[in-house]
């Protein structure tokens, strides 16, 4: 099993001490930061799985931390820690892609539970992605041209970009479109 990194980005030293004293989730490496360049450096390393982010640090040195975290840490789940007066900021962060928000004071066991579920979802997504890649390789074959197509499909499918698939009749355009749909973030929606 691999160790997953969980980062708490908050200036509340009491909260962080309590989390470090009580945290018992196996296979996790708990990290903390009080903002600034240290937080940016940790997030830029790109291997954080779960982020507990205070509303005070949604922006650091004019950097949008939600965007930075998601760009540098694919699959990261972000939970916002807010005070009662900052719930509007927290709701806006959820609209921007954070998973959900909690109002302080927070229970450490709840943080552990959220992290456990997030890590479980992450493992499931990784397993599904690996399975799809193997199945696609079997279906598409192992020629260099087909591997190049597969690599492109895996890169573009999760994006929101508009794609144009062209080719002569019978070359597999609809087949490729179906693969893109099944790998996309909208695979629960109807394929039209």
N, C-alpha and C positions, 0 to 999 in steps of 0.2 A: 504494500500500500504506500502511496505517496503522501507526504505531508502537505496540507493545504494551508496557505497563509491567510490569516484573518487580521485586518487592520482596523484599529479604532482611531479615528481622527477627531479628537475632541480636546478642549483645553481644561476640562473638569478632571483635575488630578484625583479627587476622591472617587469618582466613577471608575476611572481607569485602574486605580489601586484595587477597588472592590472586584472588578472584572478579573484582574490578574490573580487575586487571592482565591476566587471561587471557580474560575474556568476549569472544566474537566473534560472537555470534548476531545476524544482521542484523535490522533493523526492531524492535529492542527497546530500551527505555529502562530501564536498570538503576538501581534506587533502593535505599537502605539506611536502616535505622533501628536504634537501640539501645534501643527500647522507649519507655515513657512516653507522654506526651500527643502527642509528635511522631508516633509510630506510629499512634495512634488517629486523628489528623488526616489522615494519608496514606490510611489505609484508608477513612475516612469520605468522601473525595472521590469514591470510587466508580468508579475506572477502572483498577484493578489486575487484570491477567489471570492472573498467576502469583505465588504467595506461598511463599517458603521461610521457614518459621516454626520458631524454636527452641522446644523444650519449656519453656524458661524464661519464654516470653512467651505461653503459652496463656491466661493471665489477666494483664491489666494494669489496675491501679486497680479491682479487682473486676469488670472487664468480661471476658466470655468472648470472646476474640479470634476464635476460629473462627466463632462466630455473627455477630459484627460484620462480619467479612470477607465472609461469604457473603451477608448481608443487603444490604450496601452495594455489593458487586461481583458482580452476577449472572454466573454462568458461571465464576467464579474457580476455579482449581485450586490446592489447598494441599498442600505437601509439608512434612512435619515433619522437622526436624533434631534428632537426639537423641544423647545420650551413651549408653554401654552401660548406665549405671545408670538411665537414664530411658526405657528401651524400653517399660515398662508404660504410662507416660504417653502415649508416642507411639502405642501400639496403641489406647489409649482414644480418642485424637484421631482415628484412622482410623475407629473405630466411630461417631464423631460427625460424620463427613463429610469428613475430610481424605482426599486421594487415596492417599497412601502415606507411609512414613517411611524415612529414611536414618540410618544410624549414623555419627557423626563418627569419624575425619576423613573428609570427603567430597571426591570428585574434582570439580573445576570442570567438566570436560568432561561428566561425568555430569549435573550440574545443567543444563548447556546442553541436553543431549539430552532431559532430562525437560521442560524449558521448551519446546523445539521441538515435542515431541509434544503437549503440553498446548495450545499455541497452534494447532496444526494441528487438533486436536479442536474447539477453540473456533470456528475459521473454518468448519469443516464444520457444526457445530450452527447457526451463524448463517445459513449458506446454506440449510440445510434449512428453518429457521424462515421465512425470507423466501420461499422457494419455496412452502411450505404456505400462507402468508398470501395470496400471489397466486392460487394455485389455488382457495383457499376463496372469495376475492372473486369469481372467475369463476363458481364453482358457486353461491354464495349470491346473487349479483347485487349491484347497487350502490345499492339503495334505502337510505334513512336507517335504517329499522328493521332491515334485514339487516346493515348496517354495525355497528349497536349490538350485535346478537347476536354477530357475528364478534368484536368487541372483547371482549365478555364471555367468549366461548369461549377466546380466546387468553390471557385473564387467569387463568381458573379451571383450565384443563386441566393446567398444570404443578404445581398444588397437590395436597395429599393430602386435600382437603376432600371430604365426601360431597355429591353433587349430586342434586337432584330435578328431573327434566324432566317437565313436565306439559303437557297439551294434548289437544285432541280427536283422535279417530282420523283418521289420514291427514295429520296436520300436520307429520310429519317428526321425531318424537321419537327413533326409532331411528337416523335419519340423523345427528342432532345428537350422540347418544351415541357413535356410531362416530367422529365428528370429534374429540370430547373424548378418546376412547381413543387415537386416532392421534397427538394432540398431547401426550399425557401422558408421564410418565417411565416408565410401565409398558407402553409400546407394543410392547415385545418379547414381553409376556405375551399369553395368549389373551384375546380379547374374549368376555365371558360375559354 
